[in-house]
């Protein structure tokens, strides 16, 4: 049973030492590429949730977390179930390259930022990267807010 309230989630735009970003292909997101992340547990801080979710889903340790985006999605066709999400996304870094996926993703890719939009991205993820890539910096960008339409 899902919450009757909006579900706050965190997502990680993870940079490796070569400046590539991790994308994961997920059946939950209609077999499209998304960023790792998940729900914030009751009493858990956002940053703590992000570090935990990344470790659970990818085996990676991350640091240097920077808030970059808050988006909202209500009953989107992009997710396998009709739900109301609040996506809170951070950029972060890892010193690792070897990803160990859990059962939430089928495959992964380390991608140069300039090639991200060439991937079949989940709806909210595509919108995020389209906006994010408009900014001038290669790592820290301004925080933006968005509503993901169906």
C-alpha positions as CSV (number, residue, x, y, z in Angstrom):
1,X,0.0,0.0,0.0
2,X,1.3,3.4,-0.9
3,X,1.1,6.6,1.0
4,X,-1.9,8.9,0.6
5,X,0.6,11.8,0.8
6,X,3.3,12.9,-1.7
7,X,6.4,10.7,-1.4
8,X,9.7,12.6,-1.0
9,X,12.5,10.9,-2.8
10,X,16.2,11.7,-3.4
11,X,18.2,11.2,-6.6
12,X,21.9,11.3,-7.3
13,X,23.7,12.7,-10.2
14,X,27.0,10.9,-9.5
15,X,30.2,12.0,-11.1
16,X,33.2,9.7,-11.3
17,X,36.8,11.0,-11.4
18,X,36.6,11.3,-15.3
19,X,33.6,13.6,-15.0
20,X,31.1,11.0,-16.3
21,X,27.6,10.6,-14.8
22,X,26.0,7.3,-13.8
23,X,22.7,6.3,-15.5
24,X,20.9,3.1,-14.5
25,X,18.2,1.3,-16.6
26,X,15.2,0.4,-14.5
27,X,12.1,-1.7,-15.1
28,X,10.3,0.5,-12.5
29,X,10.8,3.4,-14.9
30,X,9.6,1.5,-18.0
31,X,13.1,0.2,-18.9
32,X,14.4,3.7,-19.3
33,X,17.6,5.2,-17.9
34,X,17.3,7.2,-14.6
35,X,19.6,8.3,-11.8
36,X,20.0,6.2,-8.7
37,X,17.8,7.2,-5.7
38,X,14.8,6.4,-3.6
39,X,12.6,7.2,-0.7
40,X,13.5,9.2,2.4
41,X,12.7,7.1,5.5
42,X,10.8,8.7,8.4
43,X,13.3,10.6,10.6
44,X,16.0,10.4,7.9
45,X,17.8,13.5,6.6
46,X,17.8,13.9,2.8
47,X,21.6,13.6,2.5
48,X,21.7,10.5,4.7
49,X,18.9,9.0,2.5
50,X,20.9,9.8,-0.6
51,X,24.1,8.2,0.6
52,X,22.1,5.1,1.7
53,X,20.1,4.7,-1.5
54,X,23.2,5.1,-3.7
55,X,25.1,2.5,-1.6
56,X,22.1,0.0,-1.8
57,X,21.5,0.4,-5.5
58,X,25.0,0.8,-6.9
59,X,27.5,-0.2,-4.2
60,X,29.1,3.3,-4.6
61,X,30.3,5.6,-1.8
62,X,29.5,9.2,-2.6
63,X,30.5,12.6,-1.1
64,X,30.4,16.3,-1.8
65,X,26.6,16.4,-2.1
66,X,25.1,19.6,-3.6
67,X,21.3,20.2,-4.0
68,X,20.5,20.9,-7.6
69,X,16.8,20.2,-8.2
70,X,13.3,19.8,-6.7
71,X,10.7,18.4,-9.1
72,X,7.2,17.1,-8.6
73,X,5.4,14.4,-10.5
74,X,1.7,13.5,-10.0
75,X,0.5,10.2,-11.4
76,X,2.9,10.3,-14.3
77,X,2.8,7.8,-17.1
78,X,6.6,7.6,-16.8
79,X,6.4,5.4,-13.6
80,X,5.0,1.9,-13.6
81,X,2.4,2.9,-10.9
82,X,0.3,6.1,-10.4
83,X,1.9,8.0,-7.5
84,X,2.8,11.5,-6.4
85,X,6.5,12.0,-6.0
86,X,8.6,14.9,-4.9
87,X,12.1,14.5,-6.4
88,X,15.0,16.1,-4.5
89,X,18.1,15.7,-6.6
90,X,21.8,16.2,-5.7
91,X,25.0,16.1,-7.5
92,X,27.8,14.2,-5.8
93,X,31.1,12.5,-6.5
94,X,32.6,9.1,-6.2
95,X,36.1,7.8,-6.5
96,X,34.9,4.4,-7.7
97,X,34.1,3.1,-11.2
98,X,32.8,-0.4,-10.4
99,X,29.1,-0.5,-10.0
100,X,27.3,-3.3,-8.2
101,X,23.6,-3.1,-9.1
102,X,20.8,-4.4,-6.9
103,X,17.6,-5.8,-8.3
104,X,16.2,-2.3,-9.0
105,X,18.2,-1.8,-12.2
106,X,19.2,-4.1,-15.0
107,X,22.2,-2.2,-16.4
108,X,24.2,0.9,-16.0
109,X,26.4,3.3,-18.0
110,X,29.0,6.0,-17.1
111,X,28.1,8.8,-19.6
112,X,29.8,12.0,-20.5
113,X,27.4,14.9,-19.7
114,X,27.3,15.9,-23.4
115,X,26.0,12.5,-24.4
116,X,23.3,12.1,-21.6
117,X,20.4,13.2,-23.8
118,X,21.3,10.4,-26.4
119,X,20.0,7.9,-23.9
120,X,16.4,6.8,-23.5
121,X,15.8,8.7,-20.2
122,X,12.8,8.4,-17.9
123,X,10.5,11.4,-18.2
124,X,11.4,13.3,-15.1
125,X,15.1,12.5,-15.7
126,X,15.0,13.8,-19.3
127,X,13.5,17.0,-18.1
128,X,16.0,17.4,-15.4
129,X,19.0,16.8,-17.7
130,X,17.6,19.1,-20.4
131,X,17.4,21.9,-17.8
132,X,20.6,21.1,-16.1
133,X,22.7,21.0,-19.3
134,X,21.6,24.5,-20.1
135,X,23.7,25.8,-17.2
136,X,27.3,26.8,-17.8
137,X,29.1,24.9,-15.1
138,X,30.4,21.3,-15.4
139,X,29.6,20.3,-11.8
140,X,27.7,22.7,-9.6
141,X,24.7,24.4,-11.2
142,X,21.8,26.5,-9.8
143,X,18.9,24.8,-8.1
144,X,15.8,24.7,-10.1
145,X,12.2,23.7,-9.5
146,X,9.9,21.9,-11.9
147,X,6.7,20.1,-12.4
148,X,6.8,17.0,-14.6
149,X,3.8,16.7,-16.8
150,X,2.4,13.5,-18.1
